[in-house]
Amino acid sequence: MAAKLTEPHRLLGLTRAADLVLHLPLRFEDETRLTPFAALRPGEVAQVEGVLTHKEQQRGSRSQLLFEIEDATQQRLRIRLLHFRPNQAAALTPGVTVRAFGEARPGLFGMEMVHPRYRVLRPSTALPKTLTPVYPSVAALSQYRLRQAIDAALDRAELADSLPEPLRQRLGLPEFAATLRFLHHPPANADTTLLELRQGPAWARLKFDELLAQQISLQRAAALRQHQPAVPLDDVEALSPRLLAALPFTLTAAQARCLDEIRADLAAPHPMHRLLQGDVGSGKTCVAAACAALAVGSGRQAALMAPTELLAEQLYQKLHDWFTPLGVAVVWLSSAVRGKARSAALATLADGSAAIAVGTHALIQDDVSFARLGLVIVDEQHRFGVEQRLALRSKSETTLPHLLMMSATPIPRTLAMSYYADLAISSIDSLPPGRTPIETRVMSDARRPEVIARLAEFCAGGGQAYWVCPLIEESEKLDLKAAIDTHAEIRAALPQLVIGLVHGRMKAAEKAAVMAAFKAGAINVLVATTVIEVGVDVPNARLMVIEHAERMGLAQMHQLRGRVGRGARASSCLLIYSNPIGAVARERLAILKDSQDGFAIARHDLRLRGPGERLGARQSGQQLLRFADIEADAPMLEPAGQAAAELLRNHPDAVARHLDRWLPGGEARLYA
C-alpha cells in the first residue's frame, strides 16, 4: 500500500520518507469543531454536520446534485454539488450523516454551501484533534493521498535528532521529531497566522537546521582545500612591485590592503579561494594585474577570464599595455581569434612563452593548455557557472591553481555569511581620489524630446554620452525602444553629431572598432545595449541615458551608471521610464537616484530580488534555501556557523546524519 502511495509524489520530487516529512503545509484548515447552522455567516469557511433529509438531482445543460442536511437544532442547510459521480449520488441517501467543509453563502432558500468538501460518516466518527494541513501539490496528487503518504512517512522516517542534546539545549531549540509533528499537525489552538508566516519556535528549528547543513557543507569544502596542494607564489623576480611602480598612479589604501590579503593567501601551499569585491570604478583591475604579476614573477602563468568579449578585450588592452614594457607576453583568446592567430596563441601558452592569457569562455576550450598555470582570475564571477570555473582551474595538470574571483556588485554581509561562507573576501571599500558624484535624475519618456535637446547641448560642449537600450531590435512582445531604432532616431534628430552603435550581435571586430572610435573621441554619442555594462572606461563620457530603466535591476543599472563619473569632471545619469510603472520598479529608481553606495544598493537589491540572481544560482544549479531567509533570519547565521564548526570537530556521525537529511544525494556543488 505504501509503495503505491509513494509513486505520484515523484511529481513533487519526493522520493524518500525524509523528503516527505520535510514537505510542509502551506496553510491549515480547522476541522476540529462544528459550526451550528444558525451561526453560519456569509463568506465564512466552516465545518458543519447533519443528517440528510432531502436529495434531488437537477438535470439540464449542467447537472447538479442538491441535498439538505439538518443539525441537532432542526436547522437546515442546502448543499449544492456541481460535479459528482454516480456512486457519490448513490451514497447520499436520506438518514445518513454528512460532514461538510466549505464556504457559507446566501441562497434562495437560506444559507447554502456550493461544492464543499464532504464525506458520509460512519456512526460515532470523532472530530480530529489537530488542524488539517494543506500541502503544496499538483493536480495529479490529491491532498488526501498526500496527507496519507506524509503521515506514513512520519511513522517510518528516521527522526532522531542530529543536534547533540547539550548543543540543542544551549541553542534553545525544540526537538526535531516534535517540531515536525507539530508543523504537520498543530493543535486546534495553535496560532495559524504565525505558522503560515513561518515564524515561531518550530519554524526556527527547521530554518536553523537548513542553515546548519549549508554551513557544514561550506566549511567542509573550505577544509578540503586546505589539504589540497598548490604552488606557493613568492614573486622571486619582484615583478609585482615593478609593475606597480610603472603605473601612472598609486594604489589607494583599500587597494593596497586587499593586495596584501591576497598576497598572503598566494604564499600558502594550498589553493587560494578568494573574492575581490569593490564598487564600480574602485580599481579591481590593477589589483588583479598585480596578482598576475606576482604569479609570473614566481615562474607561473596567470589566466584571466571575463564573461563578454567587450570586457575581456578591454582587460587585455590594459594588461598588454602594462606588462609589455616589463617583457611579459600577454595573449588574447576569444571566439573571434581564429586560424593562425589562434594556433600561435595556443602554442605560446602550451610552451610557457606567454605568461598571461586573457579571454572569454574560449579559455576553457579543450585545445587550450598551459605549461605552468598558477593563478586563475575570474571577472564578474557570478556570470559563470560552477562547471566553467572548474574547467579553467583544471587546465593545470599538476597542482590546483590559486583562484581569485572578482565582482563589481558588492556582496551584502548576510549573503557572504551564508552562500560565501567558504570564501575569503577582500573588499575595496573606497574609490580612487578625484572621482566626482554622479547626478542621477529620473524622468518619464514623455520628456524624451527634452532629453535629446540636452544631449545636443552636452555634446556641443565637448562631452560624450551613452544611450543604453535594453533590446537590439523592436520586439512585438515588449513595447521597448530598440537600440537600432534609437540610433536611427538620434541620428535624424542630431545630424550635427556622430552617433555610434554597439550591441551583442555585432562581430567582435566591428564592436572593437566602434569602441576604439568612441574612446578616441570620434563618436559623440554611443547608442548601446547592456553589452557596455562592465569594463568600458572612457573618462570623457560623462552623460549616461538609460532607457526603460523600470525594466532593469538595481545592480545592472548601478553598473551601467558606473560607465560615467570616471574622471574629475561632473557626470550625470538620466533614468527614463515608461508608464505604467509598478511600485517595485518605482522603488528601484528611487534607491538609485538617492544612493551611489554600491554596498547599500547591493543590500536593497538582495531584499528586492532574493539571492538567486545574485549568486548565479539559476545557471549554476546551486541549491537555494527552502525555508530560511538570509535577511529575515540573519541572526541565525553566526550561531549556525559556530555549531557547524563544533559538529565537524567533535560529532562526525551527527554531521553525516544532518547532511543526509538536508542535502540528499550528496552535498551541493559549491563555488569552485
C-alpha positions as CSV (number, residue, x, y, z in Angstrom):
1,M,0.0,0.0,0.0
2,A,2.7,2.4,1.0
3,A,4.7,1.8,-2.2
4,K,1.6,2.6,-4.4
5,L,1.0,5.8,-2.5
6,T,4.6,6.9,-2.9
7,E,4.8,6.8,-6.7
8,P,2.8,10.0,-7.5
9,H,5.0,12.0,-5.1
10,R,7.8,11.8,-7.7
11,L,5.9,14.6,-9.4
12,L,7.0,16.7,-6.5
13,G,10.5,15.3,-6.3
14,L,9.6,13.4,-3.0
15,T,11.3,10.0,-3.3
16,R,12.2,9.3,0.3
17,A,10.4,9.3,3.6
18,A,12.9,12.0,4.7
19,D,11.8,14.1,1.7
20,L,8.1,13.7,2.6
21,V,8.4,14.8,6.2
22,L,10.1,18.0,5.1
23,H,7.3,18.8,2.6
24,L,5.5,21.2,4.9
25,P,2.0,22.7,4.8
26,L,1.2,26.0,3.1
27,R,-1.8,26.6,5.4
28,F,-4.3,24.8,7.7
29,E,-8.0,24.2,7.9
30,D,-9.8,23.8,11.2
31,E,-11.8,20.6,11.1
32,T,-11.6,20.2,14.9
33,R,-15.0,21.8,15.6
34,L,-18.5,22.1,14.1
35,T,-20.4,25.3,13.5
36,P,-24.2,25.3,14.2
37,F,-26.2,26.2,11.1
38,A,-27.7,29.2,12.8
39,A,-24.2,30.6,13.5
40,L,-23.0,30.5,9.8
41,R,-22.1,33.9,8.3
42,P,-21.9,34.7,4.6
43,G,-18.3,34.2,3.3
44,E,-17.3,32.2,6.4
45,V,-15.4,28.9,5.8
46,A,-16.7,26.4,8.4
47,Q,-17.3,22.8,9.1
48,V,-20.9,21.6,9.5
49,E,-22.6,18.2,10.2
50,G,-26.1,17.0,9.9
51,V,-28.5,14.2,8.8
52,L,-29.5,14.1,5.1
53,T,-33.2,14.8,4.9
54,H,-33.8,15.5,1.2
55,K,-32.0,14.9,-2.1
56,E,-32.8,15.9,-5.7
57,Q,-30.9,16.0,-9.0
58,Q,-31.4,18.9,-11.3
59,R,-30.8,17.9,-15.0
60,G,-30.1,20.2,-17.9
61,S,-27.1,21.7,-19.6
62,R,-25.3,21.4,-16.3
63,S,-26.5,18.7,-14.0
64,Q,-26.4,19.5,-10.2
65,L,-27.0,17.4,-7.1
66,L,-28.8,19.2,-4.3
67,F,-29.4,17.8,-0.8
68,E,-30.3,19.2,2.6
69,I,-28.9,18.3,6.0
70,E,-30.4,19.0,9.4
71,D,-28.4,19.6,12.6
72,A,-29.3,18.9,16.2
73,T,-31.3,22.1,16.5
74,Q,-33.5,21.2,13.4
75,Q,-31.9,24.0,11.3
76,R,-31.4,23.0,7.7
77,L,-28.6,23.7,5.2
78,R,-28.7,23.2,1.5
79,I,-25.6,21.7,-0.2
80,R,-25.1,22.0,-4.0
81,L,-22.7,19.7,-5.8
82,L,-21.6,20.9,-9.3
83,H,-19.5,17.8,-10.2
84,F,-20.3,14.3,-8.9
85,R,-20.1,10.7,-9.9
86,P,-23.0,8.2,-9.8
87,N,-21.5,6.3,-6.8
88,Q,-21.4,9.6,-4.9
89,A,-25.0,10.3,-5.6
90,A,-26.0,6.7,-4.6
91,A,-24.2,7.1,-1.2
92,L,-26.2,10.2,-0.3
93,T,-29.4,8.6,0.9
94,P,-31.8,10.1,3.5
95,G,-30.8,9.3,7.0
96,V,-27.0,9.2,6.5
97,T,-24.9,11.7,8.5
98,V,-22.9,14.1,6.3
99,R,-19.9,16.3,7.4
100,A,-19.0,19.2,5.1
101,F,-16.3,21.8,5.0
102,G,-16.7,24.9,2.8
103,E,-17.8,28.5,2.4
104,A,-21.3,29.5,3.5
105,R,-23.2,31.8,1.2
106,P,-26.8,33.1,0.9
107,G,-29.1,31.2,-1.4
108,L,-32.7,31.4,-2.5
109,F,-33.8,29.1,0.4
110,G,-31.4,30.4,3.1
111,M,-27.7,29.6,3.7
112,E,-26.0,27.0,1.4
113,M,-22.6,25.6,0.5
114,V,-21.7,25.2,-3.1
115,H,-19.4,22.2,-3.8
116,P,-17.9,21.9,-0.4
117,R,-15.5,19.0,0.6
118,Y,-17.8,16.4,2.3
119,R,-18.0,12.8,3.4
120,V,-20.6,10.4,4.6
121,L,-19.8,9.4,8.2
122,R,-19.7,6.1,9.9
123,P,-21.5,6.0,13.2
124,S,-19.7,7.9,16.0
125,T,-16.9,9.4,13.8
126,A,-14.9,11.6,16.1
127,L,-13.7,15.1,15.2
128,P,-10.0,15.5,14.5
129,K,-7.9,16.8,17.4
130,T,-5.4,18.7,15.2
131,L,-5.6,21.2,12.4
132,T,-5.8,19.8,8.8
133,P,-2.7,20.6,6.7
134,V,-2.9,21.8,3.1
135,Y,0.2,21.0,1.2
136,P,1.8,22.3,-2.0
137,S,0.8,19.8,-4.6
138,V,0.0,19.2,-8.3
139,A,-3.3,18.3,-10.0
140,A,-2.4,14.6,-10.2
141,L,-1.9,14.3,-6.5
142,S,-4.8,14.9,-4.2
143,Q,-4.5,16.4,-0.7
144,Y,-6.0,13.2,0.7
145,R,-3.3,10.9,-0.8
146,L,-0.5,13.4,0.1
147,R,-1.6,13.5,3.7
148,Q,-1.7,9.7,3.9
149,A,1.8,9.5,2.5
150,I,3.2,12.1,4.8
151,D,1.6,10.6,7.9
152,A,3.0,7.2,6.9
153,A,6.5,8.8,6.4
154,L,6.3,10.5,9.9
155,D,5.9,7.0,11.3
156,R,8.7,5.3,9.4
157,A,11.3,8.1,8.7
158,E,14.4,8.4,10.8
159,L,13.6,11.5,13.0
160,A,16.5,11.1,15.5
161,D,17.9,14.5,16.4
162,S,21.1,15.4,14.6
163,L,21.9,18.0,17.2
164,P,23.6,16.7,20.3
165,E,21.4,17.3,23.3
166,P,23.8,19.8,25.1
167,L,24.1,21.9,21.8
168,R,20.3,21.8,21.3
169,Q,19.6,22.9,24.8
170,R,22.2,25.7,24.6
171,L,20.6,27.0,21.4
172,G,17.1,26.8,22.9
173,L,15.7,24.8,20.0
174,P,12.9,22.2,20.2
175,E,13.5,18.6,19.4
176,F,13.4,17.7,15.7
177,A,10.8,15.0,15.8
178,A,8.4,17.0,18.0
179,T,9.0,20.0,15.6
180,L,7.9,18.1,12.5
181,R,4.9,16.5,14.2
182,F,3.8,20.0,15.4
183,L,4.2,21.6,11.9
184,H,2.3,18.8,10.2
185,H,-0.5,18.5,12.8
186,P,-0.6,21.6,15.1
187,P,-3.2,21.5,17.9
188,A,-6.5,23.3,17.4
189,N,-5.5,26.3,19.5
190,A,-2.2,26.9,17.5
191,D,-1.6,30.3,16.0
192,T,-2.1,29.5,12.3
193,T,-1.2,33.0,11.2
194,L,2.2,32.6,12.9
195,L,2.6,29.1,11.3
196,E,1.7,30.3,7.8
197,L,4.2,33.2,8.2
198,R,6.8,30.5,9.1
199,Q,7.5,32.0,12.4
200,G,7.7,30.6,16.0
201,P,10.0,28.1,17.7
202,A,9.1,25.1,15.4
203,W,10.0,27.0,12.2
204,A,13.1,28.4,13.9
205,R,14.3,24.9,14.4
206,L,13.9,23.9,10.7
207,K,15.4,27.1,9.5
208,F,18.4,26.7,11.8
209,D,18.9,23.1,10.6
210,E,18.8,24.1,7.0
211,L,21.4,26.9,7.6
212,L,23.4,24.5,9.6
213,A,23.6,22.0,6.7
214,Q,24.7,24.8,4.4
215,Q,27.4,25.9,6.8
216,I,28.7,22.4,7.3
217,S,28.9,21.8,3.6
218,L,30.7,25.1,3.0
219,Q,33.1,24.6,5.9
220,R,33.9,21.1,4.7
221,A,34.7,22.5,1.2
222,A,37.0,25.1,2.7
223,A,38.7,22.5,4.9
224,L,39.2,20.2,1.9
225,R,41.0,22.9,0.0
226,Q,43.4,23.3,3.0
227,H,44.6,19.8,2.3
228,Q,45.0,20.2,-1.4
229,P,48.5,21.1,-2.6
230,A,49.2,24.3,-4.5
231,V,52.5,26.0,-5.5
232,P,53.2,29.0,-3.2
233,L,53.7,32.2,-5.2
234,D,56.5,34.3,-3.7
235,D,57.4,36.5,-6.7
236,V,61.2,36.0,-6.5
237,E,61.5,38.2,-9.5
238,A,59.8,41.1,-7.7
239,L,57.6,41.6,-10.8
240,S,54.6,42.8,-8.9
241,P,56.3,45.8,-7.2
242,R,57.9,46.6,-10.6
243,L,54.5,46.7,-12.3
244,L,53.0,48.9,-9.5
245,A,56.0,51.3,-9.8
246,A,55.5,51.7,-13.5
247,L,51.8,52.6,-13.3
248,P,50.9,56.3,-13.6
249,F,49.0,56.2,-10.3
250,T,49.5,54.7,-6.8
251,L,47.1,52.2,-5.2
252,T,44.6,53.5,-2.7
253,A,44.9,52.3,0.9
254,A,41.9,50.0,0.3
255,Q,43.6,48.5,-2.8
256,A,46.9,48.0,-1.0
257,R,45.1,46.3,1.9
258,C,43.3,43.9,-0.4
259,L,46.5,43.2,-2.3
260,D,48.3,42.3,1.0
261,E,45.5,39.9,1.9
262,I,45.7,38.2,-1.5
263,R,49.5,38.1,-1.4
264,A,49.4,36.3,2.0
265,D,47.0,33.6,0.5
266,L,49.1,33.1,-2.6
267,A,52.2,32.4,-0.4
268,A,50.4,29.4,1.2
269,P,51.0,25.8,0.0
270,H,47.2,25.3,-0.6
271,P,45.0,26.9,-3.2
272,M,43.6,30.4,-2.6
273,H,39.9,30.7,-2.8
274,R,39.2,34.5,-2.5
275,L,36.7,37.0,-3.8
276,L,37.8,40.6,-4.6
277,Q,34.8,42.8,-4.5
278,G,34.5,46.5,-5.0
279,D,32.2,49.1,-6.3
280,V,32.2,50.2,-9.9
281,G,35.4,52.1,-10.7
282,S,37.1,51.1,-7.4
283,G,40.2,49.7,-9.1
284,K,39.9,45.9,-9.0
285,T,41.7,45.5,-12.4
286,C,45.0,46.9,-11.2
287,V,44.9,44.7,-8.1
288,A,44.2,41.7,-10.3
289,A,47.1,42.8,-12.5
290,A,49.4,43.0,-9.5
291,C,48.4,39.4,-8.5
292,A,49.0,38.2,-12.1
293,A,52.5,39.8,-11.9
294,L,53.1,38.0,-8.6
295,A,52.3,34.7,-10.3
296,V,54.5,35.4,-13.3
297,G,57.3,36.6,-11.0
298,S,57.1,33.2,-9.3
299,G,57.6,31.3,-12.6
300,R,53.9,30.6,-13.2
301,Q,51.3,31.6,-15.7
302,A,48.1,33.5,-15.0
303,A,44.7,33.3,-16.8
304,L,42.0,36.0,-16.6
305,M,38.5,35.0,-17.9
306,A,35.7,37.6,-18.4
307,P,32.1,37.0,-19.5
308,T,31.9,39.2,-22.6
309,E,34.3,39.9,-25.5
310,L,34.0,43.6,-24.9
311,L,35.1,43.3,-21.3
312,A,37.7,40.7,-22.0
313,E,39.2,42.8,-24.8
314,Q,39.3,45.9,-22.6
315,L,41.1,43.9,-19.9
316,Y,43.5,42.5,-22.4
317,Q,44.4,46.0,-23.7
318,K,45.1,47.2,-20.2
319,L,47.2,44.2,-19.2
320,H,49.1,44.3,-22.6
321,D,49.9,48.0,-22.1
322,W,51.1,47.4,-18.5
323,F,53.0,44.2,-19.0
324,T,54.7,44.6,-22.4
325,P,57.2,47.2,-21.1
326,L,58.2,44.6,-18.5
327,G,58.9,42.0,-21.0
328,V,55.9,39.8,-20.2
329,A,53.9,38.3,-23.1
330,V,50.1,38.6,-22.8
331,V,47.9,36.7,-25.3
332,W,44.2,37.2,-26.2
333,L,41.8,34.4,-26.8
334,S,38.1,34.7,-27.8
335,S,35.8,33.1,-30.4
336,A,36.9,35.9,-32.7
337,V,40.5,34.7,-32.6
338,R,40.8,32.1,-35.3
339,G,43.2,30.4,-37.7
340,K,46.9,31.1,-37.4
341,A,46.4,33.7,-34.7
342,R,44.7,31.2,-32.5
343,S,47.2,28.5,-33.2
344,A,50.1,30.9,-32.3
345,A,48.4,31.9,-29.1
346,L,47.7,28.3,-28.1
347,A,51.3,27.4,-28.8
348,T,52.8,30.1,-26.6
349,L,50.5,29.1,-23.7
350,A,51.4,25.5,-24.1
351,D,55.2,26.1,-24.2
352,G,55.1,28.8,-21.5
353,S,56.5,31.6,-23.5
354,A,53.2,33.5,-22.9
355,A,52.8,34.2,-19.2
356,I,49.3,35.7,-19.1
357,A,46.2,34.7,-21.0
358,V,43.1,37.0,-21.2
359,G,39.9,35.9,-22.8
360,T,36.3,34.7,-22.7
361,H,34.9,31.2,-22.4
362,A,37.4,30.4,-25.2
363,L,40.0,29.9,-22.4
364,I,38.2,26.7,-21.3
365,Q,38.1,25.0,-24.8
366,D,39.6,21.5,-24.9
367,D,42.6,22.6,-27.1
368,V,43.8,25.2,-24.6
369,S,46.6,24.1,-22.3
370,F,49.0,25.8,-20.1
371,A,52.6,24.9,-19.2
372,R,52.6,26.2,-15.7
373,L,49.2,27.7,-14.7
374,G,49.4,29.0,-11.2
375,L,46.6,31.6,-10.9
376,V,43.1,31.8,-12.3
377,I,41.3,35.2,-12.2
378,V,37.5,35.2,-13.0
379,D,36.0,38.6,-13.5
380,E,32.3,39.1,-12.8
381,Q,32.3,35.6,-11.3
382,H,28.5,35.4,-10.8
383,R,28.1,35.3,-14.6
384,F,29.9,32.0,-14.8
385,G,28.5,28.6,-13.7
386,V,30.4,26.2,-11.4
387,E,31.4,24.0,-14.3
388,Q,33.0,26.8,-16.2
389,R,35.1,27.9,-13.3
390,L,36.1,24.3,-12.7
391,A,37.1,23.8,-16.3
392,L,39.5,26.7,-16.2
393,R,41.1,25.6,-13.0
394,S,41.5,22.1,-14.4
395,K,43.9,23.5,-17.1
396,S,46.6,22.9,-14.5
397,E,47.6,19.2,-14.8
398,T,49.6,19.0,-11.6
399,T,48.6,21.1,-8.5
400,L,45.4,23.1,-8.3
401,P,46.0,26.8,-9.3
402,H,45.0,29.6,-6.9
403,L,41.6,31.2,-7.7
404,L,40.8,34.9,-7.5
405,M,37.2,35.9,-8.3
406,M,36.1,39.5,-8.8
407,S,32.8,41.2,-8.6
408,A,31.8,44.8,-9.1
409,T,28.5,44.0,-7.3
410,P,29.3,44.1,-3.6
411,I,28.0,41.2,-1.6
412,P,25.9,42.1,1.5
413,R,27.2,40.7,4.8
414,T,24.3,38.2,5.1
415,L,24.9,36.8,1.7
416,A,28.7,36.5,2.4
417,M,28.0,34.7,5.7
418,S,25.6,32.3,4.0
419,Y,26.4,31.3,0.4
420,Y,30.0,32.6,0.5
421,A,31.0,31.2,3.9
422,D,33.8,29.1,2.5
423,L,35.2,32.1,0.6
424,A,37.7,34.6,1.8
425,I,36.6,38.1,0.8
426,S,38.6,41.2,0.2
427,S,36.7,44.5,-0.2
428,I,37.9,47.6,-1.9
429,D,35.6,49.9,0.0
430,S,36.7,53.3,-1.3
431,L,37.1,54.9,-4.7
432,P,40.3,56.4,-6.1
433,P,40.7,60.1,-5.4
434,G,39.3,62.7,-7.9
435,R,36.0,60.9,-8.6
436,T,33.0,63.2,-8.6
437,P,29.5,62.1,-7.6
438,I,27.1,61.3,-10.5
439,E,24.0,63.4,-10.6
440,T,21.1,60.9,-11.1
441,R,17.7,62.0,-12.3
442,V,14.5,60.0,-13.0
443,M,12.1,61.2,-15.7
444,S,9.2,59.9,-17.8
445,D,9.7,59.0,-21.5
446,A,7.1,61.8,-22.2
447,R,10.1,64.1,-21.8
448,R,12.2,62.4,-24.4
449,P,12.5,65.5,-26.7
450,E,13.9,67.4,-23.7
451,V,16.5,64.7,-23.1
452,I,17.6,64.7,-26.8
453,A,17.9,68.5,-26.6
454,R,20.0,68.2,-23.5
455,L,22.1,65.6,-25.3
456,A,22.8,68.0,-28.1
457,E,23.8,70.8,-25.7
458,F,26.1,68.5,-23.7
459,C,27.9,67.2,-26.7
460,A,28.3,70.7,-28.2
461,G,30.4,71.4,-25.1
462,G,32.8,68.6,-25.9
463,G,31.3,65.8,-23.7
464,Q,30.5,62.3,-24.8
465,A,27.4,60.3,-23.9
466,Y,26.0,56.8,-23.7
467,W,22.4,56.0,-24.6
468,V,21.5,52.5,-23.4
469,C,18.6,50.4,-24.7
470,P,17.5,47.0,-23.4
471,L,16.9,45.4,-26.8
472,I,18.7,45.3,-30.2
473,E,15.6,45.5,-32.4
474,E,12.0,46.3,-31.8
475,S,10.0,43.5,-30.2
476,E,6.4,42.7,-30.8
477,K,6.1,41.2,-27.3
478,L,7.8,44.0,-25.4
479,D,7.0,47.6,-26.1
480,L,10.6,48.8,-25.8
481,K,12.6,51.2,-27.8
482,A,15.3,49.1,-29.5
483,A,19.0,50.2,-29.9
484,I,18.8,50.1,-33.7
485,D,15.7,52.3,-33.9
486,T,17.0,54.7,-31.2
487,H,20.3,55.0,-33.1
488,A,18.3,56.0,-36.2
489,E,16.1,58.4,-34.3
490,I,19.0,60.3,-32.6
491,R,21.0,60.4,-35.9
492,A,17.9,62.1,-37.6
493,A,17.3,64.4,-34.6
494,L,21.0,65.4,-34.2
495,P,22.6,65.3,-37.7
496,Q,25.5,67.6,-36.4
497,L,26.7,64.8,-34.1
498,V,28.4,61.4,-34.8
499,I,26.2,58.7,-33.4
500,G,27.7,55.2,-32.9
501,L,26.0,51.9,-32.3
502,V,27.3,48.8,-30.4
503,H,25.4,45.7,-29.5
504,G,25.9,42.0,-28.8
505,R,25.1,40.7,-32.3
506,M,27.9,42.7,-33.9
507,K,31.1,40.9,-34.9
508,A,33.9,41.4,-32.4
509,A,36.0,43.4,-34.9
510,E,33.1,45.7,-35.5
511,K,32.5,46.3,-31.8
512,A,36.1,46.9,-31.2
513,A,36.3,49.5,-34.0
514,V,33.3,51.4,-32.6
515,M,34.6,51.3,-29.1
516,A,38.0,52.5,-30.2
517,A,36.4,55.4,-32.1
518,F,34.3,56.3,-29.1
519,K,37.4,56.2,-26.8
520,A,39.3,58.4,-29.2
521,G,36.5,61.0,-29.2
522,A,35.5,60.4,-32.8
523,I,31.9,59.4,-31.7
524,N,29.8,61.9,-29.7
525,V,27.0,59.5,-28.6
526,L,27.2,55.8,-28.3
527,V,23.9,54.0,-28.5
528,A,24.3,50.6,-27.0
529,T,22.6,47.6,-25.4
530,T,23.7,46.5,-21.9
531,V,26.8,44.9,-23.5
532,I,28.6,48.0,-22.1
533,E,27.5,47.2,-18.6
534,V,31.0,46.3,-17.4
535,G,34.6,47.1,-18.4
536,V,34.2,50.1,-20.6
537,D,36.4,53.0,-19.4
538,V,36.1,56.3,-21.3
539,P,36.8,59.2,-18.9
540,N,35.3,61.9,-21.3
541,A,32.0,60.1,-21.4
542,R,30.1,62.0,-18.7
543,L,26.4,61.5,-19.5
544,M,24.5,58.2,-19.3
545,V,20.9,57.8,-20.5
546,I,19.3,54.5,-19.6
547,E,16.0,53.9,-21.4
548,H,13.2,51.7,-20.0
549,A,15.0,51.8,-16.6
550,E,11.9,50.4,-15.0
551,R,12.7,47.0,-16.7
552,M,16.2,46.7,-15.2
553,G,17.5,45.5,-11.9
554,L,19.3,47.7,-9.4
555,A,22.7,46.1,-9.7
556,Q,22.6,46.3,-13.5
557,M,21.6,50.0,-13.5
558,H,24.3,50.8,-11.0
559,Q,26.9,49.0,-13.2
560,L,25.7,51.0,-16.2
561,R,25.8,54.3,-14.3
562,G,29.4,53.4,-13.4
563,R,30.5,53.9,-17.0
564,V,30.4,57.6,-16.4
565,G,31.9,59.5,-13.5
566,R,35.3,58.1,-14.2
567,G,37.1,61.4,-14.4
568,A,37.3,64.6,-12.3
569,R,34.6,66.5,-14.1
570,A,30.9,66.3,-13.1
571,S,28.8,63.5,-14.7
572,S,25.1,62.8,-15.0
573,C,22.8,59.8,-15.4
574,L,19.2,60.0,-16.7
575,L,16.9,57.1,-15.9
576,I,14.0,57.2,-18.4
577,Y,10.9,55.1,-17.5
578,S,7.7,54.3,-19.3
579,N,4.2,54.3,-17.7
580,P,2.6,52.4,-16.2
581,I,5.3,51.8,-13.6
582,G,4.9,49.3,-10.7
583,A,5.7,50.0,-7.1
584,V,8.8,47.9,-7.0
585,A,10.2,49.5,-10.2
586,R,9.5,52.9,-8.7
587,E,11.3,51.9,-5.5
588,R,14.3,50.7,-7.5
589,L,14.6,54.0,-9.4
590,A,14.2,56.0,-6.1
591,I,17.0,54.0,-4.5
592,L,19.4,54.5,-7.4
593,K,18.6,58.3,-7.5
594,D,19.3,58.7,-3.8
595,S,22.4,56.5,-3.4
596,Q,25.7,55.9,-5.1
597,D,27.0,53.5,-2.4
598,G,27.4,50.1,-4.1
599,F,27.2,48.2,-0.8
600,A,23.9,49.9,0.2
601,I,22.5,49.3,-3.3
602,A,23.5,45.6,-3.1
603,R,21.6,45.3,0.2
604,H,18.5,46.7,-1.4
605,D,19.0,44.5,-4.5
606,L,19.1,41.4,-2.3
607,R,16.0,42.5,-0.4
608,L,14.1,43.1,-3.7
609,R,15.3,40.1,-5.7
610,G,16.4,37.5,-3.3
611,P,19.8,35.6,-3.6
612,G,19.1,33.6,-6.7
613,E,20.2,36.1,-9.4
614,R,23.0,37.5,-7.3
615,L,24.5,34.0,-6.9
616,G,24.2,32.9,-10.5
617,A,22.2,30.1,-8.9
618,R,19.8,29.9,-11.8
619,Q,22.6,28.8,-14.2
620,S,24.9,27.0,-11.7
621,G,22.3,24.7,-10.2
622,Q,23.3,25.7,-6.7
623,Q,20.6,24.8,-4.3
624,L,18.9,27.8,-2.7
625,L,17.4,27.8,0.8
626,R,13.8,26.4,1.0
627,F,12.8,27.6,4.5
628,A,15.3,30.1,5.8
629,D,15.5,33.7,4.5
630,I,19.1,35.1,4.7
631,E,17.9,38.6,5.5
632,A,15.0,37.9,7.9
633,D,16.9,35.0,9.6
634,A,20.3,36.7,9.6
635,P,20.6,36.3,13.4
636,M,20.8,32.6,12.9
637,L,23.8,32.7,10.6
638,E,26.5,33.1,13.1
639,P,25.2,30.5,15.6
640,A,24.8,28.1,12.7
641,G,28.4,28.6,11.6
642,Q,29.6,28.1,15.1
643,A,27.5,24.9,15.5
644,A,28.8,23.6,12.2
645,A,32.4,24.0,13.3
646,E,31.6,22.3,16.6
647,L,29.9,19.3,14.9
648,L,32.7,19.0,12.4
649,R,35.3,18.9,15.2
650,N,33.5,16.6,17.7
651,H,30.5,14.9,16.1
652,P,31.2,13.3,12.7
653,D,28.3,10.9,13.0
654,A,25.9,13.8,13.6
655,V,27.3,15.6,10.6
656,A,26.6,12.6,8.3
657,R,23.0,12.3,9.6
658,H,22.4,16.0,9.2
659,L,23.7,16.2,5.6
660,D,21.8,13.1,4.6
661,R,18.6,14.7,5.8
662,W,19.1,18.1,4.3
663,L,21.4,17.5,1.3
664,P,20.3,14.1,-0.1
665,G,22.3,12.7,-2.9
666,G,25.5,14.4,-1.7
667,E,26.5,18.0,-0.9
668,A,25.6,20.7,-3.4
669,R,28.5,21.7,-5.6
670,L,29.8,25.0,-4.3
671,Y,31.5,27.8,-6.0
672,A,34.8,26.5,-7.4
